[in-house]
Amino acid sequence: MPQAPDPARGPSKPAKAIDALRLSWKRLAGDETEDPSAADQTTLAALIATARRNHAAVSGTVAAPDQRLTRVFDLSILSATSAHDEPDGLLLVVGRDVTLTTSMRRSLIESRQRYKDLVEVSAAFAWETNADGILVFVSPQGVMGYGIDELIGRRPEEFLAEPLDSGSVLPFAARQPLADAEVWMRRADGSAVCLLVSALPLYDDASNWTGARGVCRDITDIRERAIAIARERNRERILALSRTDSLTGLFNRRAFIEELERSSAALVYVDLDNFKMVNDVHGHKRGDEALMEVKRLLLNATRPTDLVARLGGDEFAIWMDGADEPVAISKARRLLTQGATMEGFSGSLGRLLSMSLGIAIYDPNSGESIDPLLSRADAAMYQGKHPGKGSCCVAPAIS
């Protein structure tokens, strides 16, 4: 049986070899370097034992920290004696500082792992094509419902939702850096998907294009929401156009009738006097300007709760919510006075542009519908024109 080391005889020869290596270590690594760790000392002992046992060169790596970093060395150990000489003879040790190389290799491995992790967890997917425009790499999880094996070796244009226009170039074949290009493609289930693609071209040392690489992000939900919003706005615009007069922006006849509150109110029917002369003498542009002046007068003479509409041509209407006959007459007379500004649009000094007003009071308990109410106000307006234009008349109440 092997005997335990005798303390009186001092340390074993392998231990002496390690102590000798420590001195060489200091000279190799610098005085600031600490002794190798216990694990690395075990490695040294194993290397020494192997070199002496086999009488052949052995190599290994050991590390030791200094005040700034951990130094790493590649060691080669060779027994300097033959197999017939003393088994614990001299050793030849050659060391090389590989700290920088090891650090760079470790950083490269960490960088690659970081990139791999980010690619795998990212909502975007990475891709690369070769000089033939074929996919040679996609993110490991695949994309658009396809597995990675279903994408590698195929051309991106095979997955387009619609064929490319003549002369168009896919981002997957970019010759210049490209950012945020939208491409509609097909998922594995046949549905459309909108991808936001950024790409960088690849060139070899001879400046030959060798492919492209980049990332894609699925923005289908964003685009579909934008399309839905645009459609809704377009519908609202069409609805607004169907309810408003294109020139003045006031309610048209249909919208005016739909918006009327069925409560007590006064309806004022407005008709322009001698408007045709304005168009005939000054042209339709001047006539449009006169209509815009009427709009201004009507809005200035009413409250925000009142409704103002252009019923068509040179006919307008005002719904004075909650107004009784005295209030309606007072406002109508004030409007006629302010309407003097319209005379500047007249086509002739003998036929001045003015307005005639007809007033009909609405009683919700009478059962009268809107059309008869409009007819009463219209009849009152024409009755007021007989003695002279630019006047106001009130329709008789319903019996």
Secondary structure, 3 states (H helix, E strand, C coil): CCCCCCHHHCCCHHHHHHHHHHHHHHHHHCCCCCCCCHHHHHHHHHHHHHHHHHCCCEEEEEEEECCCCEEEEEEEEEECCCCCCCCCCCEEEEEEECHHHHHHHHHHHHHHHHHHHHHHHCCCEEEEECCCCCEEEECCCCECCECHHHHCCCCHHHHECCCCCCCCCCHHHCCCCEEEEEEEEECCCCCEEEEEEEEEEEECCCCCEEEEEEEEEECHHHHHHHHHHHHHHHHHHHHHHHHECCCCCCECHHHHHHHCCCCCEEEEEEEEECHHHHHHHHCHHHHHHHHHHHHHHHHHCCCCCCEEEEEECCEEEEEEECCCHHHHHHHHHHHHHHHHHHHHHCCECCECCEEEEEEEEECHHHCCCHHHHHHHHHHHHHHHHCCCCCCEEECCCCC
